[in-house]
Amino acid sequence: MPLHKSLTINNSTKVLIWNIQEDYTDLSNGISLTTANQTRVDSMKSELHQRGFLSIRHLLKEVGLVDADLVYDEFGKPHLKNGKFISITHSFTFSGIIVSDVPVGIDIEKQRDKILKIAHKFTPFQEYKTIANHDALISKLTIVWGAKESLYKIYGKKKLRFLEHIYIEDFKFENEKTTGEIRFENETQSYHVHFLEFDGFTCVYAL
C-alpha cells in the first residue's frame, strides 16, 4: 500500500500523499463508492484519472473516512459531512488530501517545462527572470502555481483570477514555506503556505 507521506501539520491538520502504483482492480479492493461516484468513475475515459479517484478514497480510509463522507458543492468544492475541511489533489502518479478544522487547500504538480509558457498568466514573470538556473526556475514557478491553486481551492468559487487576485510572497527554497493572500472585492485574506518536492513533483498546501 503506497502511502508516500503522512504529515501531521498540527493537532487538527494532516496531509497524506499516495504514490499510485496499483492498477484499477487493485485500487478497487476494499473501496465502496456511492452510486453517484461509481457512475462518475465509470464514465472517466482515462484509467489514470480512475486510479487517481480511487487512490483518494484510500487516503480517506487513512483518516477514518469513507467515500460517502465526501460531498461536493455547486462549484465542485469537496466538503466533509463531519464539518471538517478537506482539499484534494491528483497529478499523474501522485494524489493527496489535507484535512483540518480550518479552511485548507492542497495541490500536487509535476515539474515540467511547459510552466514557462504559462507563467505570465499567473504571476508577474519578471520577478523570476533573474533566476539563471533552469531547474530552479521551473521549481519556483511550480511552487507559485501550486500555492495559488491551493488558495483558489480554499476560496472555492470560480471568480478568482490567479494573476489579479492571488498574491504569493517571495520565498527561499530552504525555508519550505511562505505566505499568500487572496485580495478580492476589497477584502484581504492571509494564509500560511508550505511546500515540499519529491520525485519530480511539487506539493503545496495552505491554511
Backbone as JSON Lines, residues from 0, in Angstrom:
{"i":0,"aa":"M","n":[0.86,-1.19,0.0],"ca":[0.0,0.0,0.0],"c":[0.89,1.23,0.0]}
{"i":1,"aa":"P","n":[1.01,1.93,-1.13],"ca":[2.0,3.0,-1.26],"c":[1.55,4.36,-0.72]}
{"i":2,"aa":"L","n":[1.37,4.44,0.59],"ca":[1.18,5.74,1.21],"c":[2.55,6.41,1.22]}
{"i":3,"aa":"H","n":[2.71,7.44,0.4],"ca":[4.04,8.03,0.2],"c":[4.47,8.88,1.39]}
{"i":4,"aa":"K","n":[3.55,9.72,1.89],"ca":[3.87,10.57,3.02],"c":[2.63,10.81,3.86]}
{"i":5,"aa":"S","n":[2.85,10.92,5.15],"ca":[1.81,11.33,6.09],"c":[2.41,12.4,6.99]}
{"i":6,"aa":"L","n":[1.89,13.62,6.88],"ca":[2.43,14.75,7.61],"c":[1.41,15.28,8.6]}
{"i":7,"aa":"T","n":[1.78,15.36,9.85],"ca":[0.93,15.98,10.86],"c":[1.37,17.43,11.0]}
{"i":8,"aa":"I","n":[0.54,18.34,10.51],"ca":[0.9,19.75,10.48],"c":[0.7,20.4,11.85]}
{"i":9,"aa":"N","n":[-0.41,20.07,12.49],"ca":[-0.7,20.5,13.86],"c":[-1.73,19.53,14.42]}
{"i":10,"aa":"N","n":[-2.29,19.85,15.58],"ca":[-3.21,18.92,16.24],"c":[-4.46,18.62,15.43]}
{"i":11,"aa":"S","n":[-4.81,19.51,14.51],"ca":[-6.07,19.32,13.77],"c":[-5.88,19.24,12.26]}
{"i":12,"aa":"T","n":[-4.63,19.22,11.79],"ca":[-4.39,19.25,10.34],"c":[-3.43,18.14,9.92]}
{"i":13,"aa":"K","n":[-3.82,17.4,8.9],"ca":[-2.99,16.29,8.41],"c":[-2.96,16.3,6.89]}
{"i":14,"aa":"V","n":[-1.77,16.01,6.33],"ca":[-1.58,15.88,4.89],"c":[-1.16,14.44,4.59]}
{"i":15,"aa":"L","n":[-1.8,13.83,3.59],"ca":[-1.44,12.48,3.17],"c":[-1.25,12.45,1.67]}
{"i":16,"aa":"I","n":[-0.18,11.79,1.23],"ca":[0.15,11.7,-0.19],"c":[0.28,10.24,-0.59]}
{"i":17,"aa":"W","n":[-0.33,9.87,-1.71],"ca":[-0.35,8.5,-2.21],"c":[0.44,8.39,-3.5]}
{"i":18,"aa":"N","n":[1.29,7.38,-3.59],"ca":[2.0,7.08,-4.83],"c":[1.21,6.01,-5.57]}
{"i":19,"aa":"I","n":[0.6,6.38,-6.68],"ca":[-0.32,5.48,-7.37],"c":[0.45,4.47,-8.21]}
{"i":20,"aa":"Q","n":[0.64,3.28,-7.65],"ca":[1.35,2.21,-8.33],"c":[0.41,1.08,-8.76]}
{"i":21,"aa":"E","n":[-0.73,0.97,-8.1],"ca":[-1.64,-0.15,-8.35],"c":[-2.46,0.07,-9.62]}
{"i":22,"aa":"D","n":[-2.97,-1.0,-10.17],"ca":[-3.9,-0.87,-11.29],"c":[-5.31,-0.63,-10.75]}
{"i":23,"aa":"Y","n":[-6.25,-0.43,-11.65],"ca":[-7.62,-0.09,-11.26],"c":[-8.24,-1.17,-10.39]}
{"i":24,"aa":"T","n":[-8.02,-2.42,-10.74],"ca":[-8.63,-3.53,-10.0],"c":[-8.12,-3.57,-8.56]}
{"i":25,"aa":"D","n":[-6.82,-3.44,-8.4],"ca":[-6.25,-3.47,-7.05],"c":[-6.74,-2.28,-6.21]}
{"i":26,"aa":"L","n":[-6.85,-1.12,-6.83],"ca":[-7.32,0.05,-6.09],"c":[-8.81,-0.06,-5.73]}
{"i":27,"aa":"S","n":[-9.54,-0.85,-6.48],"ca":[-10.97,-1.03,-6.19],"c":[-11.21,-1.89,-4.96]}
{"i":28,"aa":"N","n":[-10.24,-2.73,-4.64],"ca":[-10.39,-3.63,-3.49],"c":[-10.5,-2.84,-2.19]}
{"i":29,"aa":"G","n":[-11.52,-3.16,-1.41],"ca":[-11.7,-2.53,-0.11],"c":[-12.32,-1.15,-0.16]}
{"i":30,"aa":"I","n":[-12.74,-0.7,-1.35],"ca":[-13.33,0.62,-1.5],"c":[-14.8,0.49,-1.91]}
{"i":31,"aa":"S","n":[-15.67,1.16,-1.18],"ca":[-17.09,1.17,-1.5],"c":[-17.48,2.59,-1.91]}
{"i":32,"aa":"L","n":[-17.95,2.73,-3.16],"ca":[-18.33,4.04,-3.67],"c":[-19.84,4.21,-3.63]}
{"i":33,"aa":"T","n":[-20.27,5.45,-3.48],"ca":[-21.7,5.75,-3.62],"c":[-22.1,5.48,-5.07]}
{"i":34,"aa":"T","n":[-23.39,5.31,-5.3],"ca":[-23.86,5.05,-6.66],"c":[-23.45,6.16,-7.61]}
{"i":35,"aa":"A","n":[-23.57,7.41,-7.14],"ca":[-23.2,8.55,-7.98],"c":[-21.72,8.55,-8.31]}
{"i":36,"aa":"N","n":[-20.87,8.24,-7.34],"ca":[-19.44,8.26,-7.58],"c":[-18.98,7.05,-8.39]}
{"i":37,"aa":"Q","n":[-19.69,5.92,-8.26],"ca":[-19.36,4.78,-9.11],"c":[-19.67,5.11,-10.57]}
{"i":38,"aa":"T","n":[-20.8,5.77,-10.79],"ca":[-21.14,6.21,-12.13],"c":[-20.11,7.2,-12.66]}
{"i":39,"aa":"R","n":[-19.68,8.07,-11.77],"ca":[-18.69,9.09,-12.15],"c":[-17.37,8.45,-12.57]}
{"i":40,"aa":"V","n":[-16.88,7.5,-11.78],"ca":[-15.59,6.88,-12.1],"c":[-15.71,5.99,-13.34]}
{"i":41,"aa":"D","n":[-16.85,5.37,-13.52],"ca":[-17.06,4.52,-14.71],"c":[-17.06,5.35,-15.99]}
{"i":42,"aa":"S","n":[-17.46,6.6,-15.88],"ca":[-17.56,7.46,-17.06],"c":[-16.23,8.11,-17.43]}
{"i":43,"aa":"M","n":[-15.22,7.97,-16.58],"ca":[-13.91,8.56,-16.87],"c":[-13.24,7.81,-18.0]}
{"i":44,"aa":"K","n":[-12.77,8.54,-19.0],"ca":[-12.16,7.92,-20.17],"c":[-10.72,7.49,-19.9]}
{"i":45,"aa":"S","n":[-10.07,8.13,-18.95],"ca":[-8.67,7.82,-18.65],"c":[-8.57,6.93,-17.42]}
{"i":46,"aa":"E","n":[-7.86,5.8,-17.56],"ca":[-7.66,4.93,-16.4],"c":[-6.8,5.64,-15.34]}
{"i":47,"aa":"L","n":[-5.91,6.52,-15.78],"ca":[-5.1,7.26,-14.83],"c":[-5.98,8.11,-13.92]}
{"i":48,"aa":"H","n":[-7.02,8.73,-14.49],"ca":[-7.95,9.51,-13.69],"c":[-8.77,8.61,-12.77]}
{"i":49,"aa":"Q","n":[-9.15,7.45,-13.26],"ca":[-9.88,6.49,-12.42],"c":[-9.03,6.06,-11.23]}
{"i":50,"aa":"R","n":[-7.78,5.76,-11.5],"ca":[-6.87,5.33,-10.43],"c":[-6.63,6.47,-9.44]}
{"i":51,"aa":"G","n":[-6.53,7.69,-9.94],"ca":[-6.38,8.83,-9.05],"c":[-7.59,8.99,-8.15]}
{"i":52,"aa":"F","n":[-8.77,8.86,-8.73],"ca":[-10.02,8.98,-7.98],"c":[-10.08,7.93,-6.87]}
{"i":53,"aa":"L","n":[-9.73,6.69,-7.2],"ca":[-9.78,5.62,-6.2],"c":[-8.7,5.78,-5.14]}
{"i":54,"aa":"S","n":[-7.53,6.28,-5.54],"ca":[-6.45,6.46,-4.56],"c":[-6.84,7.48,-3.5]}
{"i":55,"aa":"I","n":[-7.62,8.48,-3.89],"ca":[-8.12,9.46,-2.92],"c":[-8.98,8.75,-1.88]}
{"i":56,"aa":"R","n":[-9.77,7.78,-2.3],"ca":[-10.64,7.04,-1.35],"c":[-9.8,6.21,-0.39]}
{"i":57,"aa":"H","n":[-8.64,5.74,-0.82],"ca":[-7.74,5.05,0.11],"c":[-7.15,6.04,1.12]}
{"i":58,"aa":"L","n":[-6.87,7.25,0.67],"ca":[-6.37,8.26,1.61],"c":[-7.45,8.63,2.63]}
{"i":59,"aa":"L","n":[-8.71,8.67,2.19],"ca":[-9.81,8.92,3.13],"c":[-9.84,7.84,4.21]}
{"i":60,"aa":"K","n":[-9.62,6.59,3.8],"ca":[-9.6,5.49,4.77],"c":[-8.52,5.69,5.82]}
{"i":61,"aa":"E","n":[-7.4,6.29,5.39],"ca":[-6.28,6.5,6.32],"c":[-6.66,7.45,7.46]}
{"i":62,"aa":"V","n":[-7.64,8.3,7.24],"ca":[-8.07,9.22,8.29],"c":[-9.47,8.86,8.8]}
{"i":63,"aa":"G","n":[-9.87,7.61,8.57],"ca":[-11.12,7.11,9.15],"c":[-12.38,7.55,8.43]}
{"i":64,"aa":"L","n":[-12.26,7.88,7.15],"ca":[-13.42,8.34,6.39],"c":[-13.7,7.39,5.22]}
{"i":65,"aa":"V","n":[-14.9,7.5,4.68],"ca":[-15.29,6.7,3.51],"c":[-15.81,7.63,2.42]}
{"i":66,"aa":"D","n":[-16.01,7.07,1.25],"ca":[-16.46,7.85,0.11],"c":[-17.74,8.63,0.41]}
{"i":67,"aa":"A","n":[-18.65,8.02,1.13],"ca":[-19.94,8.65,1.42],"c":[-19.82,9.85,2.35]}
{"i":68,"aa":"D","n":[-18.68,9.99,3.02],"ca":[-18.46,11.14,3.91],"c":[-18.14,12.41,3.13]}
{"i":69,"aa":"L","n":[-17.89,12.26,1.84],"ca":[-17.43,13.36,1.0],"c":[-18.57,13.83,0.09]}
{"i":70,"aa":"V","n":[-18.82,15.13,0.11],"ca":[-19.84,15.71,-0.76],"c":[-19.24,16.91,-1.49]}
{"i":71,"aa":"Y","n":[-19.84,17.27,-2.63],"ca":[-19.34,18.38,-3.42],"c":[-20.42,19.44,-3.56]}
{"i":72,"aa":"D","n":[-20.01,20.72,-3.51],"ca":[-20.98,21.79,-3.64],"c":[-21.16,22.17,-5.12]}
{"i":73,"aa":"E","n":[-21.91,23.22,-5.38],"ca":[-22.23,23.61,-6.75],"c":[-21.01,24.04,-7.56]}
{"i":74,"aa":"F","n":[-19.92,24.4,-6.87],"ca":[-18.7,24.81,-7.55],"c":[-17.71,23.66,-7.71]}
{"i":75,"aa":"G","n":[-18.1,22.47,-7.22],"ca":[-17.21,21.32,-7.29],"c":[-16.24,21.2,-6.14]}
{"i":76,"aa":"K","n":[-16.39,22.06,-5.13],"ca":[-15.5,22.01,-3.98],"c":[-15.93,20.88,-3.04]}
{"i":77,"aa":"P","n":[-14.97,20.05,-2.59],"ca":[-15.32,18.95,-1.68],"c":[-15.53,19.43,-0.24]}
{"i":78,"aa":"H","n":[-16.47,18.79,0.44],"ca":[-16.75,19.07,1.84],"c":[-16.94,17.73,2.57]}
{"i":79,"aa":"L","n":[-16.7,17.76,3.86],"ca":[-16.91,16.57,4.69],"c":[-18.17,16.74,5.52]}
{"i":80,"aa":"K","n":[-18.93,15.66,5.64],"ca":[-20.17,15.72,6.39],"c":[-19.95,15.94,7.88]}
{"i":81,"aa":"N","n":[-18.73,15.62,8.38],"ca":[-18.46,15.8,9.81],"c":[-18.09,17.23,10.17]}
{"i":82,"aa":"G","n":[-18.09,18.13,9.19],"ca":[-17.81,19.53,9.46],"c":[-16.36,19.93,9.33]}
{"i":83,"aa":"K","n":[-15.45,18.98,9.19],"ca":[-14.05,19.31,8.97],"c":[-13.86,19.8,7.54]}
{"i":84,"aa":"F","n":[-12.7,20.42,7.3],"ca":[-12.39,20.93,5.97],"c":[-11.45,19.96,5.25]}
{"i":85,"aa":"I","n":[-11.63,19.85,3.93],"ca":[-10.79,18.94,3.16],"c":[-10.46,19.57,1.81]}
{"i":86,"aa":"S","n":[-9.29,19.25,1.29],"ca":[-8.93,19.61,-0.07],"c":[-8.25,18.39,-0.7]}
{"i":87,"aa":"I","n":[-8.41,18.26,-2.01],"ca":[-7.99,17.06,-2.73],"c":[-7.17,17.46,-3.95]}
{"i":88,"aa":"T","n":[-6.18,16.62,-4.3],"ca":[-5.39,16.88,-5.5],"c":[-4.94,15.56,-6.12]}
{"i":89,"aa":"H","n":[-4.72,15.59,-7.43],"ca":[-4.23,14.41,-8.16],"c":[-3.43,14.87,-9.36]}
{"i":90,"aa":"S","n":[-2.22,14.34,-9.51],"ca":[-1.38,14.68,-10.66],"c":[-0.58,13.45,-11.07]}
{"i":91,"aa":"F","n":[-0.92,12.89,-12.22],"ca":[-0.21,11.74,-12.76],"c":[-0.19,10.59,-11.75]}
{"i":92,"aa":"T","n":[0.96,10.28,-11.16],"ca":[1.08,9.11,-10.28],"c":[1.06,9.47,-8.8]}
{"i":93,"aa":"F","n":[0.64,10.68,-8.47],"ca":[0.52,11.06,-7.06],"c":[-0.84,11.7,-6.81]}
{"i":94,"aa":"S","n":[-1.38,11.45,-5.63],"ca":[-2.59,12.12,-5.18],"c":[-2.4,12.51,-3.73]}
{"i":95,"aa":"G","n":[-3.24,13.44,-3.27],"ca":[-3.07,13.9,-1.89],"c":[-4.34,14.52,-1.34]}
{"i":96,"aa":"I","n":[-4.42,14.53,-0.02],"ca":[-5.51,15.22,0.66],"c":[-4.93,15.99,1.85]}
{"i":97,"aa":"I","n":[-5.63,17.02,2.25],"ca":[-5.36,17.7,3.51],"c":[-6.69,17.82,4.24]}
{"i":98,"aa":"V","n":[-6.7,17.46,5.51],"ca":[-7.9,17.51,6.34],"c":[-7.61,18.34,7.57]}
{"i":99,"aa":"S","n":[-8.53,19.24,7.94],"ca":[-8.25,20.15,9.05],"c":[-9.54,20.68,9.66]}
{"i":100,"aa":"D","n":[-9.4,21.34,10.8],"ca":[-10.51,22.05,11.43],"c":[-10.67,23.46,10.86]}
{"i":101,"aa":"V","n":[-9.7,23.88,10.04],"ca":[-9.75,25.22,9.43],"c":[-9.72,25.08,7.91]}
{"i":102,"aa":"P","n":[-10.12,26.09,7.16],"ca":[-10.08,26.01,5.69],"c":[-8.67,25.73,5.18]}
{"i":103,"aa":"V","n":[-8.56,24.79,4.24],"ca":[-7.26,24.34,3.73],"c":[-7.34,24.1,2.22]}
{"i":104,"aa":"G","n":[-6.17,24.12,1.58],"ca":[-6.08,23.79,0.17],"c":[-4.79,23.04,-0.09]}
{"i":105,"aa":"I","n":[-4.79,22.18,-1.1],"ca":[-3.59,21.41,-1.44],"c":[-3.52,21.23,-2.95]}
{"i":106,"aa":"D","n":[-2.29,21.17,-3.46],"ca":[-2.08,20.94,-4.88],"c":[-0.78,20.19,-5.09]}
{"i":107,"aa":"I","n":[-0.82,19.19,-5.97],"ca":[0.39,18.48,-6.39],"c":[0.55,18.71,-7.89]}
{"i":108,"aa":"E","n":[1.75,19.08,-8.3],"ca":[2.03,19.34,-9.71],"c":[3.32,18.63,-10.13]}
{"i":109,"aa":"K","n":[3.33,18.11,-11.34],"ca":[4.56,17.59,-11.92],"c":[5.39,18.75,-12.42]}
{"i":110,"aa":"Q","n":[6.68,18.72,-12.14],"ca":[7.57,19.79,-12.56],"c":[7.87,19.62,-14.05]}
{"i":111,"aa":"R","n":[7.38,20.59,-14.87],"ca":[7.52,20.47,-16.32],"c":[7.89,21.82,-16.94]}
{"i":112,"aa":"D","n":[8.59,21.76,-18.07],"ca":[9.0,22.98,-18.76],"c":[7.81,23.81,-19.23]}
{"i":113,"aa":"K","n":[6.68,23.17,-19.46],"ca":[5.52,23.88,-20.0],"c":[5.06,25.03,-19.12]}
{"i":114,"aa":"I","n":[5.47,25.02,-17.84],"ca":[5.04,26.08,-16.94],"c":[5.65,27.42,-17.37]}
{"i":115,"aa":"L","n":[6.79,27.36,-18.07],"ca":[7.41,28.6,-18.56],"c":[6.5,29.32,-19.55]}
{"i":116,"aa":"K","n":[5.72,28.55,-20.32],"ca":[4.87,29.13,-21.35],"c":[3.63,29.81,-20.77]}
{"i":117,"aa":"I","n":[3.22,29.39,-19.57],"ca":[2.0,29.95,-18.98],"c":[2.29,30.85,-17.78]}
{"i":118,"aa":"A","n":[3.56,31.02,-17.43],"ca":[3.92,31.78,-16.23],"c":[3.32,33.18,-16.24]}
{"i":119,"aa":"H","n":[3.3,33.82,-17.39],"ca":[2.79,35.2,-17.47],"c":[1.3,35.28,-17.16]}
{"i":120,"aa":"K","n":[0.62,34.14,-17.19],"ca":[-0.82,34.12,-16.93],"c":[-1.15,34.06,-15.43]}
{"i":121,"aa":"F","n":[-0.16,33.68,-14.61],"ca":[-0.48,33.53,-13.19],"c":[0.46,34.27,-12.25]}
{"i":122,"aa":"T","n":[1.54,34.85,-12.75],"ca":[2.45,35.57,-11.86],"c":[3.2,36.65,-12.64]}
{"i":123,"aa":"P","n":[3.57,37.75,-12.0],"ca":[4.41,38.75,-12.68],"c":[5.77,38.11,-12.98]}
{"i":124,"aa":"F","n":[5.93,37.58,-14.17],"ca":[7.07,36.72,-14.51],"c":[8.41,37.42,-14.32]}
{"i":125,"aa":"Q","n":[8.44,38.75,-14.41],"ca":[9.7,39.45,-14.27],"c":[10.33,39.23,-12.89]}
{"i":126,"aa":"E","n":[9.5,38.86,-11.92],"ca":[10.02,38.6,-10.58],"c":[11.02,37.44,-10.58]}
{"i":127,"aa":"Y","n":[10.88,36.54,-11.55],"ca":[11.69,35.32,-11.53],"c":[12.64,35.2,-12.71]}
{"i":128,"aa":"K","n":[12.64,36.18,-13.6],"ca":[13.51,36.11,-14.77],"c":[14.98,36.18,-14.41]}
{"i":129,"aa":"T","n":[15.29,36.62,-13.2],"ca":[16.69,36.72,-12.79],"c":[17.24,35.37,-12.34]}
{"i":130,"aa":"I","n":[16.4,34.35,-12.24],"ca":[16.87,33.02,-11.84],"c":[17.53,32.37,-13.05]}
{"i":131,"aa":"A","n":[18.86,32.22,-12.99],"ca":[19.61,31.72,-14.14],"c":[19.49,30.2,-14.3]}
{"i":132,"aa":"N","n":[19.38,29.49,-13.18],"ca":[19.32,28.03,-13.23],"c":[17.95,27.58,-13.73]}
{"i":133,"aa":"H","n":[17.95,26.84,-14.82],"ca":[16.68,26.42,-15.45],"c":[15.82,25.59,-14.49]}
{"i":134,"aa":"D","n":[16.41,24.59,-13.85],"ca":[15.66,23.72,-12.95],"c":[15.09,24.49,-11.76]}
{"i":135,"aa":"A","n":[15.88,25.44,-11.25],"ca":[15.41,26.25,-10.13],"c":[14.23,27.12,-10.54]}
{"i":136,"aa":"L","n":[14.27,27.63,-11.77],"ca":[13.16,28.44,-12.27],"c":[11.89,27.61,-12.39]}
{"i":137,"aa":"I","n":[12.01,26.41,-12.95],"ca":[10.86,25.51,-13.06],"c":[10.3,25.21,-11.68]}
{"i":138,"aa":"S","n":[11.19,24.93,-10.74],"ca":[10.79,24.6,-9.38],"c":[10.04,25.75,-8.73]}
{"i":139,"aa":"K","n":[10.59,26.95,-8.87],"ca":[9.97,28.11,-8.22],"c":[8.61,28.42,-8.81]}
{"i":140,"aa":"L","n":[8.5,28.4,-10.12],"ca":[7.22,28.68,-10.76],"c":[6.18,27.62,-10.41]}
{"i":141,"aa":"T","n":[6.62,26.37,-10.28],"ca":[5.68,25.31,-9.92],"c":[5.17,25.5,-8.5]}
{"i":142,"aa":"I","n":[6.03,25.95,-7.6],"ca":[5.6,26.23,-6.23],"c":[4.59,27.38,-6.21]}
{"i":143,"aa":"V","n":[4.88,28.43,-6.98],"ca":[3.97,29.58,-7.03],"c":[2.61,29.15,-7.59]}
{"i":144,"aa":"W","n":[2.63,28.37,-8.67],"ca":[1.37,27.88,-9.24],"c":[0.6,27.04,-8.21]}
{"i":145,"aa":"G","n":[1.31,26.11,-7.56],"ca":[0.66,25.25,-6.57],"c":[0.1,26.04,-5.41]}
{"i":146,"aa":"A","n":[0.81,27.08,-5.0],"ca":[0.34,27.92,-3.9],"c":[-0.94,28.66,-4.3]}
{"i":147,"aa":"K","n":[-0.95,29.19,-5.51],"ca":[-2.14,29.91,-5.97],"c":[-3.32,28.95,-6.16]}
{"i":148,"aa":"E","n":[-3.02,27.76,-6.66],"ca":[-4.07,26.75,-6.81],"c":[-4.65,26.37,-5.45]}
{"i":149,"aa":"S","n":[-3.79,26.25,-4.44],"ca":[-4.25,25.9,-3.09],"c":[-5.15,26.98,-2.52]}
{"i":150,"aa":"L","n":[-4.78,28.23,-2.7],"ca":[-5.62,29.33,-2.21],"c":[-6.93,29.41,-2.99]}
{"i":151,"aa":"Y","n":[-6.85,29.15,-4.28],"ca":[-8.06,29.13,-5.11],"c":[-9.03,28.06,-4.6]}
{"i":152,"aa":"K","n":[-8.51,26.92,-4.22],"ca":[-9.35,25.83,-3.7],"c":[-9.97,26.21,-2.36]}
{"i":153,"aa":"I","n":[-9.23,26.94,-1.53],"ca":[-9.79,27.38,-0.25],"c":[-10.97,28.31,-0.5]}
{"i":154,"aa":"Y","n":[-10.8,29.25,-1.41],"ca":[-11.87,30.2,-1.71],"c":[-13.09,29.47,-2.26]}
{"i":155,"aa":"G","n":[-12.84,28.55,-3.17],"ca":[-13.88,27.62,-3.57],"c":[-14.92,28.1,-4.55]}
{"i":156,"aa":"K","n":[-14.73,29.28,-5.14],"ca":[-15.66,29.77,-6.15],"c":[-14.89,30.08,-7.43]}
{"i":157,"aa":"K","n":[-15.61,30.41,-8.48],"ca":[-14.98,30.5,-9.8],"c":[-14.53,31.9,-10.2]}
{"i":158,"aa":"K","n":[-14.69,32.88,-9.34],"ca":[-14.45,34.26,-9.76],"c":[-12.99,34.7,-9.65]}
{"i":159,"aa":"L","n":[-12.2,34.02,-8.85],"ca":[-10.82,34.47,-8.65],"c":[-9.97,34.3,-9.9]}
{"i":160,"aa":"R","n":[-9.07,35.27,-10.12],"ca":[-8.07,35.16,-11.17],"c":[-6.69,35.11,-10.52]}
{"i":161,"aa":"F","n":[-5.9,34.13,-10.93],"ca":[-4.6,33.92,-10.31],"c":[-3.73,35.17,-10.36]}
{"i":162,"aa":"L","n":[-3.71,35.84,-11.51],"ca":[-2.81,36.98,-11.69],"c":[-3.27,38.21,-10.94]}
{"i":163,"aa":"E","n":[-4.56,38.39,-10.85],"ca":[-5.1,39.63,-10.29],"c":[-5.48,39.54,-8.81]}
{"i":164,"aa":"H","n":[-5.88,38.37,-8.35],"ca":[-6.48,38.27,-7.02],"c":[-5.71,37.44,-6.0]}
{"i":165,"aa":"I","n":[-4.7,36.7,-6.44],"ca":[-3.96,35.84,-5.51],"c":[-2.49,36.23,-5.54]}
{"i":166,"aa":"Y","n":[-1.95,36.56,-4.36],"ca":[-0.57,37.02,-4.24],"c":[0.22,36.04,-3.37]}
{"i":167,"aa":"I","n":[1.41,35.66,-3.85],"ca":[2.3,34.78,-3.09],"c":[3.6,35.52,-2.78]}
{"i":168,"aa":"E","n":[3.93,35.63,-1.53],"ca":[5.17,36.28,-1.1],"c":[6.37,35.48,-1.59]}
{"i":169,"aa":"D","n":[7.41,36.19,-2.04],"ca":[8.63,35.51,-2.49],"c":[9.23,34.71,-1.34]}
{"i":170,"aa":"F","n":[10.03,33.7,-1.66],"ca":[10.5,32.76,-0.63],"c":[11.84,32.17,-1.02]}
{"i":171,"aa":"K","n":[12.48,31.56,-0.04],"ca":[13.7,30.8,-0.26],"c":[13.35,29.31,-0.2]}
{"i":172,"aa":"F","n":[13.94,28.54,-1.11],"ca":[13.63,27.11,-1.17],"c":[13.85,26.4,0.16]}
{"i":173,"aa":"E","n":[14.94,26.78,0.83],"ca":[15.29,26.06,2.06],"c":[14.29,26.28,3.19]}
{"i":174,"aa":"N","n":[13.51,27.34,3.13],"ca":[12.52,27.6,4.18],"c":[11.29,26.72,4.06]}
{"i":175,"aa":"E","n":[11.01,26.26,2.85],"ca":[9.87,25.37,2.56],"c":[8.53,25.96,3.01]}
{"i":176,"aa":"K","n":[8.46,27.29,3.04],"ca":[7.2,27.92,3.4],"c":[7.2,29.37,2.94]}
{"i":177,"aa":"T","n":[6.01,29.94,2.85],"ca":[5.84,31.35,2.53],"c":[4.45,31.76,3.01]}
{"i":178,"aa":"T","n":[3.98,32.9,2.54],"ca":[2.63,33.33,2.87],"c":[1.92,33.72,1.57]}
{"i":179,"aa":"G","n":[0.62,33.75,1.64],"ca":[-0.16,34.13,0.48],"c":[-1.39,34.92,0.88]}
{"i":180,"aa":"E","n":[-1.92,35.67,-0.07],"ca":[-3.12,36.46,0.19],"c":[-4.1,36.34,-0.97]}
{"i":181,"aa":"I","n":[-5.38,36.31,-0.61],"ca":[-6.45,36.48,-1.57],"c":[-6.95,37.91,-1.42]}
{"i":182,"aa":"R","n":[-6.81,38.68,-2.49],"ca":[-7.23,40.09,-2.48],"c":[-8.39,40.23,-3.46]}
{"i":183,"aa":"F","n":[-9.59,40.28,-2.93],"ca":[-10.77,40.24,-3.8],"c":[-11.92,41.0,-3.16]}
{"i":184,"aa":"E","n":[-12.58,41.82,-3.97],"ca":[-13.74,42.59,-3.54],"c":[-13.47,43.38,-2.26]}
{"i":185,"aa":"N","n":[-12.34,44.11,-2.27],"ca":[-11.93,45.0,-1.17],"c":[-11.68,44.27,0.14]}
{"i":186,"aa":"E","n":[-11.41,42.98,0.07],"ca":[-11.06,42.2,1.25],"c":[-9.74,41.48,1.01]}
{"i":187,"aa":"T","n":[-8.97,41.31,2.08],"ca":[-7.71,40.58,2.0],"c":[-7.7,39.47,3.05]}
{"i":188,"aa":"Q","n":[-7.47,38.25,2.59],"ca":[-7.37,37.1,3.49],"c":[-5.97,36.51,3.38]}
{"i":189,"aa":"S","n":[-5.34,36.27,4.52],"ca":[-3.95,35.81,4.54],"c":[-3.86,34.33,4.93]}
{"i":190,"aa":"Y","n":[-2.86,33.64,4.36],"ca":[-2.72,32.21,4.6],"c":[-1.25,31.83,4.75]}
{"i":191,"aa":"H","n":[-1.02,30.76,5.5],"ca":[0.3,30.15,5.58],"c":[0.41,29.13,4.45]}
{"i":192,"aa":"V","n":[1.55,29.14,3.75],"ca":[1.77,28.23,2.62],"c":[3.04,27.42,2.87]}
{"i":193,"aa":"H","n":[2.95,26.11,2.66],"ca":[4.1,25.22,2.82],"c":[4.28,24.39,1.56]}
{"i":194,"aa":"F","n":[5.51,24.0,1.28],"ca":[5.75,23.2,0.08],"c":[6.84,22.17,0.3]}
{"i":195,"aa":"L","n":[6.79,21.09,-0.49],"ca":[7.81,20.06,-0.48],"c":[7.93,19.5,-1.89]}
{"i":196,"aa":"E","n":[9.1,18.96,-2.21],"ca":[9.36,18.41,-3.54],"c":[9.83,16.97,-3.41]}
{"i":197,"aa":"F","n":[9.4,16.13,-4.36],"ca":[9.78,14.72,-4.35],"c":[9.56,14.11,-5.73]}
{"i":198,"aa":"D","n":[10.52,13.33,-6.17],"ca":[10.39,12.53,-7.41],"c":[9.91,13.35,-8.6]}
{"i":199,"aa":"G","n":[10.37,14.58,-8.72],"ca":[9.99,15.41,-9.85],"c":[8.6,16.04,-9.71]}
{"i":200,"aa":"F","n":[8.04,16.02,-8.51],"ca":[6.73,16.6,-8.24],"c":[6.86,17.65,-7.12]}
{"i":201,"aa":"T","n":[5.91,18.55,-7.08],"ca":[5.83,19.58,-6.04],"c":[4.47,19.49,-5.37]}
{"i":202,"aa":"C","n":[4.47,19.48,-4.05],"ca":[3.23,19.53,-3.28],"c":[3.21,20.83,-2.48]}
{"i":203,"aa":"V","n":[2.13,21.56,-2.6],"ca":[1.94,22.8,-1.86],"c":[0.63,22.71,-1.1]}
{"i":204,"aa":"Y","n":[0.63,23.14,0.15],"ca":[-0.63,23.19,0.9],"c":[-0.71,24.5,1.68]}
{"i":205,"aa":"A","n":[-1.93,24.96,1.88],"ca":[-2.15,26.25,2.53],"c":[-3.24,26.14,3.57]}
{"i":206,"aa":"L","n":[-3.12,26.96,4.62],"ca":[-4.14,27.02,5.67],"c":[-4.08,28.37,6.36]}
